[in-house]
């Protein structure tokens, strides 16, 4: 048995995650939030890219989309989730905030080479909270 994942209450089941996997996700989340919060402080004008490797053969990074930055404001882990894994339960309390986190990651992954380091974590988190978007407007 792993940890059950819910949106706000046990009435809104999102799925589950193994205890060991959740332990590692929980360890990595503060680093992701620190990265996103720091990135929000940077200027992301159209065409700006950071931390991109360029080879000696002159590979040009692809054009960055001209999409504006997602809504800014610092992320707080306590605002996004309640970790009650000691009772085998994890509650995501703010669907809109979690979706904003995904928006920021998607925005940065096209502009900042460092974002790719967090892709496995974000992809796993996204798959474990699939369906939460229907609660974002509640």
MDTraj code that builds the backbone (N, CA, C; nanometers):
import mdtraj as md
import numpy as np

residues = "UNK UNK UNK UNK UNK UNK UNK UNK UNK UNK UNK UNK UNK UNK UNK UNK UNK UNK UNK UNK UNK UNK UNK UNK UNK UNK UNK UNK UNK UNK UNK UNK UNK UNK UNK UNK UNK UNK UNK UNK UNK UNK UNK UNK UNK UNK UNK UNK UNK UNK UNK UNK UNK UNK UNK UNK UNK UNK UNK UNK UNK UNK UNK UNK UNK UNK UNK UNK UNK UNK UNK UNK UNK UNK UNK UNK UNK UNK UNK UNK UNK UNK UNK UNK UNK UNK UNK UNK UNK UNK UNK UNK UNK UNK UNK UNK UNK UNK UNK UNK UNK UNK UNK UNK UNK UNK UNK UNK UNK UNK UNK UNK UNK UNK UNK UNK UNK UNK UNK UNK UNK UNK UNK UNK UNK UNK UNK UNK UNK UNK UNK UNK UNK UNK UNK UNK UNK UNK".split()
xyz = np.array([
    [0.0856, -0.1185, 0.0000],
    [0.0000, 0.0000, 0.0000],
    [0.0886, 0.1228, 0.0000],
    [0.0531, 0.2182, -0.0806],
    [0.1284, 0.3429, -0.0873],
    [0.0524, 0.4554, -0.0214],
    [0.0820, 0.5753, -0.0647],
    [0.0116, 0.6938, -0.0175],
    [-0.0978, 0.7295, -0.1174],
    [-0.2164, 0.7576, -0.0660],
    [-0.3270, 0.8005, -0.1503],
    [-0.3167, 0.9507, -0.1724],
    [-0.3500, 0.9954, -0.2917],
    [-0.3411, 1.1367, -0.3260],
    [-0.4824, 1.1899, -0.3473],
    [-0.5125, 1.3025, -0.2816],
    [-0.6448, 1.3631, -0.2891],
    [-0.6343, 1.5110, -0.3216],
    [-0.7454, 1.5654, -0.3709],
    [-0.7595, 1.7100, -0.3819],
    [-0.8471, 1.7552, -0.2659],
    [-0.7920, 1.8295, -0.1757],
    [-0.8539, 1.8903, -0.0576],
    [-0.9123, 1.7915, 0.0419],
    [-0.9996, 1.7013, -0.0001],
    [-1.0601, 1.6050, 0.0920],
    [-1.0512, 1.4652, 0.0314],
    [-1.0786, 1.3662, 0.1135],
    [-1.0728, 1.2284, 0.0646],
    [-1.1865, 1.1971, -0.0336],
    [-1.2765, 1.2917, -0.0535],
    [-1.3837, 1.2741, -0.1526],
    [-1.3325, 1.2889, -0.2961],
    [-1.2161, 1.3526, -0.3132],
    [-1.1618, 1.3802, -0.4470],
    [-1.0305, 1.3039, -0.4660],
    [-1.0430, 1.1766, -0.5000],
    [-0.9284, 1.0878, -0.5160],
    [-0.8582, 1.1158, -0.6484],
    [-0.7268, 1.1358, -0.6417],
    [-0.6478, 1.1581, -0.7630],
    [-0.5625, 1.0369, -0.8005],
    [-0.5364, 0.9486, -0.7062],
    [-0.4521, 0.8326, -0.7343],
    [-0.3679, 0.7959, -0.6147],
    [-0.2507, 0.7409, -0.6432],
    [-0.1617, 0.7014, -0.5339],
    [-0.0172, 0.7078, -0.5797],
    [0.0708, 0.6907, -0.4834],
    [0.2147, 0.6901, -0.5092],
    [0.2792, 0.6026, -0.4019],
    [0.3807, 0.5289, -0.4399],
    [0.4481, 0.4445, -0.3412],
    [0.5142, 0.5319, -0.2350],
    [0.5296, 0.4753, -0.1177],
    [0.5885, 0.5501, -0.0059],
    [0.7304, 0.5979, -0.0379],
    [0.8110, 0.5096, -0.0947],
    [0.9487, 0.5462, -0.1276],
    [0.9552, 0.6538, -0.2349],
    [0.8714, 0.6405, -0.3347],
    [0.8690, 0.7410, -0.4423],
    [0.8237, 0.8754, -0.3869],
    [0.7202, 0.8774, -0.3005],
    [0.6745, 1.0029, -0.2427],
    [0.7839, 1.0667, -0.1569],
    [0.8568, 0.9843, -0.0823],
    [0.9652, 1.0371, 0.0013],
    [1.0655, 1.1148, -0.0845],
    [1.0988, 1.0598, -0.2005],
    [1.1944, 1.1275, -0.2887],
    [1.1319, 1.2499, -0.3557],
    [1.0065, 1.2399, -0.3977],
    [0.9378, 1.3563, -0.4550],
    [0.9373, 1.4683, -0.3525],
    [0.9037, 1.4345, -0.2288],
    [0.8945, 1.5337, -0.1205],
    [1.0296, 1.6003, -0.0943],
    [1.1371, 1.5258, -0.1089],
    [1.2718, 1.5827, -0.0907],
    [1.3079, 1.6791, -0.2034],
    [1.2606, 1.6509, -0.3241],
    [1.2968, 1.7313, -0.4409],
    [1.2090, 1.8547, -0.4600],
    [1.0863, 1.8510, -0.4110],
    [0.9945, 1.9628, -0.4328],
    [1.0473, 2.0978, -0.3836],
    [1.1078, 2.1071, -0.2648],
    [1.1595, 2.2380, -0.2240],
    [1.2636, 2.2952, -0.3207],
    [1.3464, 2.2102, -0.3794],
    [1.4448, 2.2576, -0.4779],
    [1.3757, 2.3098, -0.6030],
    [1.2724, 2.2395, -0.6479],
    [1.1965, 2.2857, -0.7643],
    [1.1339, 2.4217, -0.7359],
    [1.0708, 2.4375, -0.6203],
    [1.0072, 2.5645, -0.5882],
    [1.1093, 2.6769, -0.5759],
    [1.2252, 2.6476, -0.5190],
    [1.3301, 2.7491, -0.5099],
    [1.3761, 2.7904, -0.6498],
    [1.3941, 2.6928, -0.7389],
    [1.4330, 2.7224, -0.8767],
    [1.3280, 2.8105, -0.9447],
    [1.2000, 2.7730, -0.9339],
    [1.0931, 2.8505, -0.9977],
    [1.0832, 2.9906, -0.9388],
    [1.0908, 3.0017, -0.8071],
    [1.0829, 3.1333, -0.7430],
    [1.1987, 3.2228, -0.7854],
    [1.3186, 3.1665, -0.7953],
    [1.4342, 3.2446, -0.8409],
    [1.4184, 3.2851, -0.9875],
    [1.3675, 3.1930, -1.0699],
    [1.3507, 3.2213, -1.2126],
    [1.2505, 3.3334, -1.2366],
    [1.1512, 3.3444, -1.1504],
    [1.0510, 3.4503, -1.1653],
    [1.1117, 3.5891, -1.1486],
    [1.2232, 3.5956, -1.0793],
    [1.2879, 3.7245, -1.0548],
    [1.3699, 3.7722, -1.1741],
    [1.3941, 3.6833, -1.2695],
    [1.4717, 3.7164, -1.3891],
    [1.3824, 3.7849, -1.4929],
    [1.4463, 3.8560, -1.5836],
    [1.3735, 3.9155, -1.6962],
    [1.3647, 3.8104, -1.8063],
    [1.2441, 3.7813, -1.8507],
    [1.2231, 3.6827, -1.9560],
    [1.1623, 3.7485, -2.0785],
    [1.2307, 3.8489, -2.1277],
    [1.1872, 3.9166, -2.2497],
    [1.1847, 3.8165, -2.3647],
    [1.1042, 3.8431, -2.4670],
    [1.1013, 3.7516, -2.5818],
    [1.2424, 3.7266, -2.6355],
    [1.2723, 3.6008, -2.6625],
    [1.4018, 3.5628, -2.7175],
    [1.5091, 3.5349, -2.6137],
    [1.4845, 3.5643, -2.4879],
    [1.5840, 3.5408, -2.3827],
    [1.5910, 3.3923, -2.3515],
    [1.7154, 3.3415, -2.3490],
    [1.7417, 3.2025, -2.3104],
    [1.8562, 3.2040, -2.2112],
    [1.8524, 3.1113, -2.1185],
    [1.9577, 3.1025, -2.0174],
    [2.0031, 2.9572, -2.0033],
    [2.1284, 2.9428, -1.9617],
    [2.1844, 2.8117, -1.9284],
    [2.1716, 2.7117, -2.0423],
    [2.1971, 2.7594, -2.1639],
    [2.1880, 2.6765, -2.2829],
    [2.3288, 2.6418, -2.3284],
    [2.3517, 2.5156, -2.3592],
    [2.4816, 2.4722, -2.4109],
    [2.4857, 2.4936, -2.5609],
    [2.5936, 2.5494, -2.6062],
    [2.6137, 2.5705, -2.7493],
    [2.7423, 2.4973, -2.7865],
    [2.7344, 2.4169, -2.8901],
    [2.8516, 2.3383, -2.9283],
    [2.9481, 2.4193, -3.0130],
    [3.0646, 2.3641, -3.0332],
    [3.1674, 2.4319, -3.1132],
    [3.1289, 2.4392, -3.2602],
    [3.0326, 2.3595, -3.3039],
    [2.9911, 2.3654, -3.4444],
    [2.8860, 2.4725, -3.4662],
    [2.8549, 2.5473, -3.3630],
    [2.7666, 2.6619, -3.3785],
    [2.6188, 2.6291, -3.3829],
    [2.5766, 2.5317, -3.3060],
    [2.4340, 2.4989, -3.3018],
    [2.3581, 2.6171, -3.2420],
    [2.2561, 2.6589, -3.3113],
    [2.1745, 2.7713, -3.2650],
    [2.0512, 2.7150, -3.1947],
    [2.0279, 2.7560, -3.0697],
    [1.9081, 2.7073, -3.0000],
    [1.7827, 2.7500, -3.0753],
    [1.6766, 2.6698, -3.0682],
    [1.5529, 2.7062, -3.1381],
    [1.4947, 2.8355, -3.0828],
    [1.4136, 2.9001, -3.1633],
    [1.3466, 3.0231, -3.1207],
    [1.2607, 2.9959, -2.9985],
    [1.2588, 3.0920, -2.9092],
    [1.1704, 3.0788, -2.7939],
    [1.0346, 3.1352, -2.8318],
    [0.9287, 3.0716, -2.7828],
    [0.7957, 3.1251, -2.8104],
    [0.7812, 3.2635, -2.7483],
    [0.6969, 3.3440, -2.8054],
    [0.6776, 3.4799, -2.7554],
    [0.5738, 3.4895, -2.6452],
    [0.5345, 3.3769, -2.5875],
    [0.4315, 3.3770, -2.4828],
    [0.4775, 3.4584, -2.3622],
    [0.3849, 3.5318, -2.3018],
    [0.4206, 3.6082, -2.1819],
    [0.4435, 3.5155, -2.0634],
    [0.5112, 3.5680, -1.9624],
    [0.5345, 3.4920, -1.8398],
    [0.4016, 3.4559, -1.7747],
    [0.3938, 3.3382, -1.7156],
    [0.2744, 3.3061, -1.6366],
    [0.2643, 3.4021, -1.5165],
    [0.1547, 3.3945, -1.4472],
    [0.1330, 3.4792, -1.3306],
    [0.2469, 3.4622, -1.2304],
    [0.3021, 3.5743, -1.1878],
    [0.4133, 3.5688, -1.0935],
    [0.3632, 3.5726, -0.9496],
    [0.4534, 3.5416, -0.8612],
    [0.4249, 3.5364, -0.7183],
    [0.4912, 3.4118, -0.6635],
    [0.5541, 3.4219, -0.5488],
    [0.6299, 3.3078, -0.4974],
    [0.5430, 3.1857, -0.4691],
    [0.6010, 3.0703, -0.4959],
    [0.5364, 2.9444, -0.4639],
    [0.5692, 2.9064, -0.3205],
    [0.4735, 2.8455, -0.2546],
    [0.4919, 2.7940, -0.1192],
    [0.4418, 2.6504, -0.1167],
    [0.5260, 2.5610, -0.0721],
    [0.4870, 2.4209, -0.0666],
    [0.3648, 2.4015, 0.0228],
    [0.3598, 2.4739, 0.1339],
    [0.2466, 2.4625, 0.2270],
    [0.1161, 2.5075, 0.1630],
    [0.1227, 2.5986, 0.0665],
    [0.0006, 2.6450, -0.0017],
    [-0.0476, 2.5439, -0.1055],
    [0.0437, 2.4623, -0.1546],
    [0.0090, 2.3682, -0.2607],
    [-0.0375, 2.2337, -0.2048],
    [0.0324, 2.1834, -0.1041],
    [-0.0025, 2.0503, -0.0564],
    [0.0097, 2.0363, 0.0943],
    [-0.0610, 1.9376, 0.1442],
    [-0.0565, 1.8966, 0.2844],
    [-0.0056, 1.7531, 0.2862],
    [0.1112, 1.7327, 0.3398],
    [0.1717, 1.5998, 0.3425],
    [0.1308, 1.5289, 0.4707],
    [0.0370, 1.4375, 0.4570],
    [-0.0054, 1.3550, 0.5696],
    [0.0305, 1.2100, 0.5397],
    [0.1500, 1.1937, 0.4816],
    [0.1932, 1.0600, 0.4427],
    [0.2124, 0.9688, 0.5642],
    [0.2254, 1.0256, 0.6816],
    [0.2313, 0.9435, 0.8027],
    [0.0993, 0.8671, 0.8209],
    [-0.0096, 0.9165, 0.7579],
    [-0.1398, 0.8487, 0.7569],
    [-0.1696, 0.7907, 0.6181],
    [-0.0668, 0.7851, 0.5339],
    [-0.0798, 0.7343, 0.3966],
    [-0.1668, 0.8231, 0.3092],
    [-0.1687, 0.9546, 0.3386],
    [-0.2510, 1.0473, 0.2617],
    [-0.1726, 1.1736, 0.2266],
    [-0.1927, 1.2187, 0.1044],
    [-0.1329, 1.3433, 0.0560],
    [-0.2464, 1.4248, -0.0035],
    [-0.2570, 1.5501, 0.0381],
    [-0.3655, 1.6360, -0.0082],
    [-0.3079, 1.7541, -0.0852],
    [-0.3531, 1.7725, -0.2079],
    [-0.3215, 1.8930, -0.2827],
    [-0.4361, 1.9896, -0.2565],
    [-0.4046, 2.1025, -0.1953],
    [-0.5079, 2.1951, -0.1489],
    [-0.5414, 2.3059, -0.2465],
    [-0.4514, 2.3381, -0.3373],
    [-0.4761, 2.4496, -0.4282],
    [-0.4449, 2.4069, -0.5708],
    [-0.5485, 2.3647, -0.6410],
    [-0.5318, 2.3172, -0.7789],
    [-0.4768, 2.4265, -0.8689],
    [-0.5263, 2.5488, -0.8525],
    [-0.4801, 2.6600, -0.9373],
    [-0.3315, 2.6864, -0.9179],
    [-0.2855, 2.6758, -0.7958],
    [-0.1439, 2.7002, -0.7676],
    [-0.0570, 2.5888, -0.8269],
    [-0.1024, 2.4659, -0.8180],
    [-0.0277, 2.3555, -0.8787],
    [-0.0229, 2.3720, -1.0303],
    [-0.1340, 2.4111, -1.0907],
    [-0.1358, 2.4325, -1.2355],
    [-0.0465, 2.5495, -1.2747],
    [-0.0401, 2.6528, -1.1907],
    [0.0506, 2.7651, -1.2166],
    [0.1957, 2.7173, -1.2109],
    [0.2253, 2.6275, -1.1175],
    [0.3594, 2.5691, -1.1094],
    [0.3918, 2.4980, -1.2406],
    [0.2968, 2.4180, -1.2915],
    [0.3187, 2.3500, -1.4196],
    [0.3355, 2.4507, -1.5330],
    [0.2585, 2.5590, -1.5321],
    [0.2708, 2.6630, -1.6351],
    [0.4102, 2.7253, -1.6329],
    [0.4597, 2.7549, -1.5136],
    [0.5934, 2.8135, -1.5029],
    [0.6994, 2.7151, -1.5519],
    [0.6846, 2.5904, -1.5143],
    [0.7819, 2.4921, -1.5614],
    [0.7800, 2.4838, -1.7139],
    [0.6613, 2.4744, -1.7722],
    [0.6501, 2.4664, -1.9186],
    [0.7085, 2.5903, -1.9849],
    [0.6878, 2.7058, -1.9253],
    [0.7429, 2.8307, -1.9770],
    [0.8959, 2.8258, -1.9736],
    [0.9505, 2.7811, -1.8613],
    [1.0963, 2.7822, -1.8438],
    [1.1667, 2.6722, -1.9223],
    [1.1041, 2.5588, -1.9394],
    [1.1711, 2.4483, -2.0069],
    [1.2074, 2.4855, -2.1510],
    [1.1353, 2.5809, -2.2088],
    [1.1654, 2.6274, -2.3446],
    [1.2693, 2.7384, -2.3463],
    [1.3040, 2.7916, -2.2289],
    [1.3907, 2.9087, -2.2229],
    [1.5156, 2.8918, -2.1368],
    [1.5115, 2.7971, -2.0449],
    [1.6207, 2.7826, -1.9486],
    [1.6662, 2.6371, -1.9477],
    [1.7897, 2.6157, -1.9888],
    [1.8435, 2.4802, -1.9935],
    [1.8419, 2.4094, -1.8598],
    [1.8433, 2.4839, -1.7512],
    [1.8412, 2.4221, -1.6185],
    [1.7073, 2.3572, -1.5864],
    [1.6018, 2.4027, -1.6481],
    [1.4686, 2.3490, -1.6179],
    [1.4607, 2.1998, -1.6471],
    [1.5330, 2.1557, -1.7475],
    [1.5301, 2.0143, -1.7838],
    [1.5715, 1.9216, -1.6718],
    [1.6494, 1.9720, -1.5782],
    [1.6903, 1.8902, -1.4634],
    [1.5701, 1.8467, -1.3805],
    [1.4643, 1.9260, -1.3842],
    [1.3453, 1.8979, -1.3043],
    [1.2359, 1.8248, -1.3821],
    [1.2599, 1.7960, -1.5102],
    [1.1565, 1.7339, -1.5928],
    [1.1042, 1.6030, -1.5341],
    [1.1893, 1.5097, -1.4912],
    [1.1342, 1.3847, -1.4368],
    [1.0423, 1.4084, -1.3158],
    [1.0805, 1.5000, -1.2296],
    [0.9987, 1.5314, -1.1131],
    [0.8643, 1.5908, -1.1543],
    [0.8665, 1.6898, -1.2426],
    [0.7427, 1.7561, -1.2848],
    [0.6538, 1.6595, -1.3629],
    [0.7133, 1.5799, -1.4498],
    [0.6340, 1.4823, -1.5254],
    [0.5660, 1.3831, -1.4313],
    [0.6380, 1.3377, -1.3302],
    [0.5806, 1.2440, -1.2344],
    [0.4706, 1.3105, -1.1520],
    [0.4954, 1.4312, -1.1073],
    [0.3963, 1.5052, -1.0303],
    [0.2710, 1.5311, -1.1139],
    [0.2916, 1.5673, -1.2389],
    [0.1793, 1.5927, -1.3295],
    [0.0952, 1.4655, -1.3489],
    [0.1624, 1.3521, -1.3667],
    [0.0883, 1.2272, -1.3879],
    [0.0148, 1.1843, -1.2608],
    [0.0714, 1.2125, -1.1460],
    [0.0082, 1.1721, -1.0194],
    [-0.1081, 1.2628, -0.9807],
    [-0.1155, 1.3806, -1.0392],
    [-0.2240, 1.4748, -1.0065],
    [-0.3171, 1.4963, -1.1255],
    [-0.3067, 1.4089, -1.2247],
    [-0.3924, 1.4200, -1.3437],
    [-0.5386, 1.4243, -1.2996],
    [-0.6133, 1.5166, -1.3538],
    [-0.7534, 1.5340, -1.3187],
    [-0.7768, 1.6495, -1.2233],
    [-0.6687, 1.7024, -1.1640],
    [-0.6852, 1.8113, -1.0668],
    [-0.7338, 1.9394, -1.1340],
    [-0.7114, 1.9525, -1.2647],
    [-0.7510, 2.0748, -1.3358],
    [-0.9015, 2.0987, -1.3270],
    [-0.9805, 1.9951, -1.3124],
    [-1.1268, 2.0163, -1.3022],
    [-1.1657, 2.0836, -1.1706],
    [-1.0732, 2.0832, -1.0733],
    [-1.1009, 2.1482, -0.9454],
    [-1.0463, 2.2901, -0.9383],
    [-0.9721, 2.3327, -1.0400],
    [-0.9058, 2.4626, -1.0358],
    [-1.0033, 2.5786, -1.0254],
    [-1.1235, 2.5619, -1.0747],
    [-1.2196, 2.6720, -1.0726],
    [-1.3113, 2.6678, -0.9509],
    [-1.2949, 2.5678, -0.8655],
    [-1.3808, 2.5568, -0.7455],
    [-1.3411, 2.6556, -0.6383],
])
top = md.Topology()
chain = top.add_chain()
for i, resn in enumerate(residues, 1):
    res = top.add_residue(resn, chain, resSeq=i)
    for name in ("N", "CA", "C"):
        top.add_atom(name, md.element.get_by_symbol(name[0]), res)
traj = md.Trajectory(xyz[None], top)
